[in-house]
Amino acid sequence: MYFQISLNECWITVAGIKIRYLESGKGKDKHVLFIHGLGSAADRWLNIPDKLSNFHCIAIDLPGFGESDKLRDINYTIAHFGKIIICF
């Protein structure tokens, strides 16, 4: 079963890049980070399994996707996205 979660839209700057992320949930010590594939965005995760309702859920827009910065002078590679996620 799935449910539509109520999300808070948030922003953070990582390595000089403005990153949008959505968060929701009640978990204080249980976290789930949703990472979309290439060509998608954080909104991909609006419907999530109800088994996750007790977790702190975060869905990130990677640089160049969704509402995050789309800069011309950054390296849009999987390795760069990994660095952004680690710093997030």
Protein Blocks (a to p, Z undefined) as FASTA:
>chain_A
ZZddddddddddeehiacddddedjbfkbccdddddehiafklmmpccfklmmpccdddd
dehiajbccdfkbccdfklmmmmmmmZZ
